Amino acid sequence: MSASYARTCFVIMPFGEKPDVNGNFIDFDTVYNHIIRPPVEKLGIECIRADKIERAGQIHKDMFEHIHSGDVAIVDITTLNANVFYELGVRHSLRPAVTILVRKKGTKLPFNIQGMRVIEYDLDLPSADEAKTKIEQFVTAGLKGGSKDSPVLDALPQVEVTENPKRLDQCRVYQYELTSNPAKHIAVVTGDIRNVKQMADVWVNNENTNMQMARFYD
């Protein structure tokens, strides 16, 4: 079976070389590839940036879907870019957690987010390594802890974001190693059973009818 990521992290940040608030140019592709993505993927989480979405259609629709569905969001506020803050606000309105802010050292925080925890980074090796460690720690703690980091949903506990269930028509395999036996795997397979081609030693199907497999009748 080919493995898929069970969790996703959507990264909100500029692309390519952009000036910070002091006019110094920063290669944000380097920040993404060497500071943000490695610790996320180390945890088995798929890292997605808006310019890497490989699907035709409206970019804003895809972006909103990823902002909402991402188990984790990492937001680089270094340039104090209006688009970044807009997307951060959308994330805070839709998900109670896990949203992590990062910035290049020396970036002054705007008043509205001064009370939030922010991971600082620089492009020298020791600073980059320290930032990667903190990102890994923040992501791990956020996914395990379940506490809110959205100031919007924390201040408005009566607000509840709901969504209509959707059909999982795409066949995807979420595969995990067994701790006691890494050579063995357990997997969750989504989609129409008729599109599942992989074989397994043991198969458990939730589409039971009269306590018998649906395929018994097919």
C-alpha positions in Angstrom: 0.0 0.0 0.0 1.2 3.5 -0.8 1.2 5.8 2.3 -0.6 9.1 2.6 -0.3 11.7 5.3 -2.9 11.5 8.0 -2.5 15.1 8.9 -1.7 18.3 7.0 -0.1 21.6 7.9 -1.0 24.7 5.8 1.8 27.3 5.7 0.8 30.9 5.2 3.8 33.0 4.2 5.3 35.0 1.3 7.0 33.2 -1.6 10.5 33.9 -3.1 12.5 36.9 -2.1 10.6 39.7 -0.3 11.7 42.7 1.7 11.0 42.8 5.4 9.7 46.0 7.1 13.3 47.3 7.2 13.8 46.8 3.5 16.1 43.8 3.9 15.4 41.0 1.4 14.6 37.5 2.7 14.4 34.4 0.7 11.2 32.9 2.1 11.6 29.7 0.0 14.7 29.0 2.0 12.8 29.7 5.2 10.1 27.3 4.1 12.4 24.5 2.8 15.0 24.6 5.6 13.2 25.9 8.7 9.5 25.2 8.5 9.0 22.1 6.4 11.6 19.7 7.9 10.2 19.6 11.5 6.7 19.3 10.2 7.4 16.4 7.9 9.6 14.8 10.6 6.3 14.5 12.6 4.6 12.7 9.7 2.5 15.8 8.7 2.1 16.9 5.1 3.4 20.5 4.6 1.4 22.5 2.0 2.0 26.0 0.8 -0.5 27.9 -1.4 1.9 28.0 -4.4 2.4 24.3 -4.1 -1.3 23.3 -4.4 -1.4 21.1 -7.5 -5.0 21.5 -8.6 -6.8 23.5 -11.2 -9.5 25.9 -10.0 -9.8 29.0 -8.0 -6.8 29.6 -5.8 -8.8 31.4 -3.1 -11.2 28.5 -2.8 -8.4 26.1 -2.4 -6.6 28.4 0.0 -9.7 28.7 2.2 -10.2 25.0 2.2 -6.6 24.4 3.4 -6.8 27.1 6.0 -9.9 25.4 7.4 -9.0 21.8 7.0 -5.3 21.9 8.0 -4.7 20.2 11.4 -1.8 22.7 11.8 -1.3 26.2 10.3 2.1 28.0 10.4 2.0 31.7 9.7 5.1 33.8 8.9 4.3 37.4 9.8 7.8 38.8 9.1 6.8 41.1 6.3 3.7 42.3 8.2 1.9 41.6 4.9 -1.9 42.3 4.7 -2.6 39.1 2.9 -0.9 37.1 5.6 -2.8 38.8 8.4 -6.1 38.4 6.5 -5.4 34.6 6.1 -4.4 34.4 9.8 -7.7 36.0 10.8 -9.6 33.5 8.6 -7.7 30.7 10.4 -8.4 32.1 13.8 -12.1 32.3 12.9 -12.4 28.8 11.7 -10.1 26.6 13.9 -9.5 26.8 17.6 -6.0 25.3 17.2 -3.2 24.6 16.1 -2.0 27.9 14.7 1.7 28.8 15.1 3.2 32.2 14.4 6.8 32.6 13.2 8.9 35.7 12.5 12.4 36.7 11.6 14.3 38.1 14.6 13.8 41.8 14.9 10.3 41.9 13.5 8.1 44.1 15.7 4.7 42.6 16.4 1.6 44.7 15.7 -0.5 45.6 18.8 -3.3 43.1 18.0 -1.1 40.1 18.3 1.5 41.2 20.8 0.1 38.8 23.4 0.6 35.7 21.2 3.5 33.4 21.3 5.8 33.7 18.3 8.8 31.5 17.3 11.7 33.6 16.1 14.2 32.4 13.5 17.3 33.7 11.6 19.1 32.2 8.7 22.3 31.3 10.5 22.6 27.6 11.3 22.3 27.7 15.2 19.2 30.0 15.0 17.6 27.9 12.3 18.1 24.7 14.3 16.6 26.3 17.4 13.6 27.5 15.4 13.1 24.0 13.9 13.2 22.5 17.4 10.6 24.9 18.7 8.3 24.4 15.7 8.4 20.6 16.3 7.7 21.2 20.0 4.8 23.6 19.4 3.2 21.3 16.8 3.5 18.3 19.0 2.2 20.1 22.1 -0.7 21.7 20.1 -1.9 18.4 18.7 -1.7 16.6 22.0 -3.0 19.4 24.3 -6.2 20.3 22.6 -6.1 23.8 24.1 -7.3 26.8 22.0 -4.8 29.3 20.5 -7.4 31.2 18.5 -8.2 34.5 20.3 -11.4 34.8 18.3 -12.9 31.4 19.4 -11.5 31.8 22.9 -13.2 35.2 23.3 -16.4 34.0 21.7 -17.1 30.5 23.1 -20.7 30.6 21.9 -19.4 30.6 18.3 -19.3 27.1 16.8 -17.9 26.4 13.4 -19.7 23.4 11.7 -19.6 21.9 8.3 -21.7 19.6 6.2 -20.3 16.0 5.9 -18.9 15.3 2.5 -18.5 12.1 0.5 -15.0 10.6 0.6 -15.0 9.6 -3.0 -11.2 9.6 -3.4 -9.4 6.4 -2.5 -6.6 7.3 -0.1 -4.5 5.1 2.2 -3.4 6.4 5.6 -0.8 4.0 6.8 0.9 3.6 10.2 3.6 1.4 11.5 2.9 -0.8 14.5 5.2 0.2 17.4 5.7 -3.4 18.5 6.4 -4.6 15.0 7.6 -1.9 12.5 7.5 -4.4 9.6 3.7 -4.6 10.0 1.3 -1.8 9.2 -2.3 -0.8 9.9 -4.1 1.5 7.5 -7.3 3.4 7.1 -8.6 3.4 3.5 -11.2 6.0 2.4 -13.4 6.1 -0.7 -15.7 3.7 -2.6 -14.8 0.1 -1.8 -15.1 -0.7 -5.5 -12.0 1.5 -6.1 -9.8 -0.2 -3.5 -7.3 -2.4 -5.3 -4.8 -3.1 -2.5 -4.8 -6.3 -0.6 -4.4 -6.8 3.1 -4.0 -9.7 5.5 -7.0 -8.5 7.6 -9.7 -6.3 6.3 -12.3 -4.6 8.5 -15.2 -2.8 6.7 -17.7 -0.5 8.2 -20.2 -1.1 5.4 -21.9 -4.0 7.1 -25.5 -5.0 6.4 -27.2 -7.5 8.6 -23.8 -8.1 10.2 -22.5 -9.3 6.9 -20.1 -7.6 4.4 -21.9 -5.6 1.7 -19.8 -7.4 -1.0 -21.5 -10.7 0.1 -24.6 -9.4 -1.7 -22.7 -7.8 -4.6 
